[in-house]
Amino acid sequence: NQGEGVSPPLPFEVQPMAGLVLLFPLDLEHEVATTAVGGSGEPRVSLAFNLRARWLDTPLLCAAYDGRTSSVGNMLLASSNGRS
């Protein structure tokens, strides 16, 4: 829904290259050409997925982010035993 005086974004093209990852909002209209990377003849892979980002809002997520594997294991074990 474009507001008054707001122009839609101009189209732009990104040249593919090995290792390039593009992330963009799900409502951005886009397309992927079926060409090989750099004309190398190697197959080009295009993956599509939806990513749901979450804040670290629980002790389990914070421990996992911090790499505290013992804490993560203990919390998972406690939750599987019906304790929180």
Backbone bond lengths (Angstrom), bond angles and torsions (degrees), N, CA, C in turn:
res aa  C-N    CA-C-N  psi(-1)  N-CA   C-N-CA  omega(-1)  CA-C   N-CA-C  phi
1 N - - - 1.446 - - 1.523 108.06 -
2 Q 1.300 117.94 103.19 1.455 123.44 -177.46 1.529 110.08 -80.83
3 G 1.339 115.54 132.77 1.447 120.41 176.57 1.526 110.38 -77.54
4 E 1.307 116.97 165.03 1.465 120.89 -179.99 1.528 109.80 -62.98
5 G 1.325 116.52 131.36 1.453 121.35 179.12 1.517 114.71 80.41
6 V 1.339 117.51 3.37 1.468 120.94 179.90 1.520 108.47 -104.54
7 S 1.324 115.80 121.78 1.463 120.38 -179.90 1.524 110.35 -86.57
8 P 1.331 116.96 147.17 1.470 118.42 175.00 1.524 109.20 -65.85
9 P 1.336 118.21 154.16 1.463 120.11 -179.88 1.527 111.26 -62.95
10 L 1.317 116.00 145.51 1.459 120.91 178.11 1.522 109.36 -75.22
11 P 1.326 117.19 145.75 1.463 118.47 177.00 1.528 110.20 -67.70
12 F 1.296 116.27 149.57 1.454 120.81 174.63 1.517 109.13 -143.36
13 E 1.304 115.65 160.02 1.467 121.48 -176.20 1.518 108.96 -121.07
14 V 1.327 115.37 138.77 1.458 121.95 177.00 1.518 107.22 -113.64
15 Q 1.322 116.15 127.17 1.457 120.27 178.30 1.531 108.88 -79.05
16 P 1.332 117.40 127.05 1.464 119.66 -179.83 1.527 111.44 -68.31
17 M 1.337 115.33 146.00 1.454 120.89 172.56 1.521 107.76 -151.78
18 A 1.298 115.92 154.39 1.464 121.38 -177.17 1.521 110.44 -54.96
19 G 1.319 116.54 131.89 1.451 122.42 176.93 1.520 115.67 84.99
20 L 1.319 118.30 -2.73 1.465 121.54 -178.45 1.521 110.14 -74.16
21 V 1.323 116.41 131.33 1.463 122.53 175.57 1.516 107.35 -125.41
22 L 1.314 116.92 127.61 1.460 122.04 176.52 1.515 109.02 -114.76
23 L 1.316 116.84 131.34 1.457 122.26 174.74 1.525 107.08 -121.05
24 F 1.319 115.84 135.95 1.452 119.56 -178.72 1.516 109.29 -152.60
25 P 1.331 117.68 163.11 1.467 121.17 -178.93 1.529 111.52 -60.20
26 L 1.330 115.62 147.77 1.467 119.89 -175.86 1.517 113.34 -65.78
27 D 1.327 118.35 -20.52 1.458 119.75 -179.15 1.529 112.72 -91.32
28 L 1.325 117.91 4.58 1.453 120.90 177.64 1.522 109.13 -79.52
29 E 1.321 116.02 119.14 1.464 119.93 179.02 1.529 108.52 -67.38
30 H 1.333 115.96 132.48 1.461 119.45 -176.46 1.521 110.44 -153.88
31 E 1.305 115.18 167.07 1.465 121.53 174.67 1.520 107.96 -149.64
32 V 1.329 115.50 158.31 1.463 121.73 -179.97 1.515 107.77 -125.89
33 A 1.335 115.23 123.50 1.469 119.94 177.65 1.532 109.88 -74.77
34 T 1.296 116.21 152.84 1.468 120.81 -177.83 1.514 110.77 -98.34
35 T 1.322 116.52 56.18 1.464 121.03 179.99 1.519 110.07 -110.91
36 A 1.318 116.13 155.47 1.457 120.77 177.62 1.524 109.56 -74.76
37 V 1.311 116.89 153.51 1.461 122.27 179.51 1.522 109.41 -68.74
38 G 1.323 116.55 121.71 1.452 121.72 176.20 1.512 114.82 58.86
39 G 1.317 117.96 23.03 1.457 120.72 179.78 1.524 113.20 65.70
40 S 1.327 117.29 20.30 1.464 121.27 -175.54 1.526 112.99 -75.36
41 G 1.316 116.72 -14.29 1.456 119.44 -175.89 1.526 112.37 85.39
42 E 1.339 116.50 -10.19 1.464 120.22 177.09 1.524 109.15 -71.46
43 P 1.327 117.45 143.95 1.465 118.82 178.76 1.529 111.07 -63.88
44 R 1.294 115.03 145.71 1.459 121.37 178.49 1.515 108.43 -101.18
45 V 1.306 117.34 136.52 1.459 122.31 -179.31 1.524 108.65 -111.11
46 S 1.314 115.92 129.53 1.452 121.72 175.49 1.516 107.68 -123.54
47 L 1.319 117.44 123.15 1.463 122.63 179.55 1.512 109.11 -112.37
48 A 1.304 116.76 141.15 1.456 121.56 175.97 1.522 108.53 -125.26
49 F 1.310 116.79 135.65 1.455 120.76 179.01 1.513 108.97 -158.41
50 N 1.311 116.02 160.40 1.459 121.90 174.20 1.521 107.70 -104.33
51 L 1.301 116.41 132.60 1.457 122.55 -178.75 1.518 108.42 -113.80
52 R 1.302 116.00 125.88 1.457 120.00 176.59 1.521 108.29 -109.89
53 A 1.307 116.27 107.98 1.463 121.11 -179.31 1.523 109.27 -82.08
54 R 1.317 115.48 139.09 1.458 120.85 177.89 1.520 108.72 -127.31
55 W 1.303 116.12 146.22 1.447 120.67 173.70 1.512 108.27 -74.04
56 L 1.294 117.05 159.91 1.462 121.71 177.36 1.525 107.97 -80.45
57 D 1.340 114.95 78.22 1.459 120.52 -170.75 1.522 114.49 -101.43
58 T 1.323 118.35 7.33 1.458 120.40 177.52 1.526 108.70 -134.93
59 P 1.324 117.20 156.04 1.465 119.85 177.31 1.539 112.21 -57.87
60 L 1.338 117.21 -35.66 1.463 120.47 -179.96 1.529 110.94 -64.35
61 L 1.337 117.45 -46.42 1.465 120.41 179.13 1.515 111.66 -64.44
62 C 1.327 117.50 -39.42 1.470 120.68 178.25 1.524 110.70 -63.84
63 A 1.328 117.55 -43.36 1.465 121.04 179.79 1.529 110.68 -64.60
64 A 1.339 116.67 -40.97 1.468 120.03 179.38 1.523 110.16 -64.55
65 Y 1.322 117.67 -42.54 1.459 121.83 179.91 1.530 111.00 -63.69
66 D 1.329 116.45 -39.52 1.462 121.60 -178.53 1.529 112.83 -77.28
67 G 1.335 116.74 -9.81 1.464 119.65 -179.98 1.519 113.75 81.39
68 R 1.323 117.09 18.83 1.472 120.48 179.51 1.519 109.25 -84.88
69 T 1.332 115.33 79.76 1.460 120.99 -172.99 1.527 113.07 -63.12
70 S 1.336 117.81 -35.52 1.474 120.07 178.62 1.523 110.55 -62.74
71 S 1.343 115.70 -44.27 1.464 119.88 179.16 1.523 111.14 -63.13
72 V 1.339 116.08 -42.34 1.468 120.24 179.06 1.523 109.44 -60.28
73 G 1.325 116.54 -48.76 1.467 120.30 179.70 1.511 112.21 -58.83
74 N 1.337 117.11 -43.98 1.470 120.77 179.66 1.521 111.49 -63.64
75 M 1.337 116.42 -42.41 1.475 119.23 -179.90 1.527 111.12 -66.31
76 L 1.337 117.11 -40.92 1.466 120.05 178.65 1.522 110.48 -65.29
77 L 1.321 117.11 -41.42 1.464 120.94 179.17 1.516 110.17 -63.64
78 A 1.331 116.35 -44.39 1.470 120.27 179.51 1.526 110.81 -62.21
79 S 1.341 116.95 -39.94 1.461 119.45 -178.88 1.530 111.07 -70.56
80 S 1.335 117.62 -33.32 1.472 119.01 178.39 1.523 111.36 -73.95
81 N 1.347 116.70 -20.40 1.469 120.92 176.39 1.518 111.78 -90.46
82 G 1.335 117.55 5.33 1.459 121.52 177.26 1.506 114.40 87.90
83 R 1.327 117.56 8.53 1.472 121.01 176.96 1.512 108.72 -106.18
84 S 1.334 117.21 153.91 1.457 119.31 178.09 1.486 113.13 -111.42
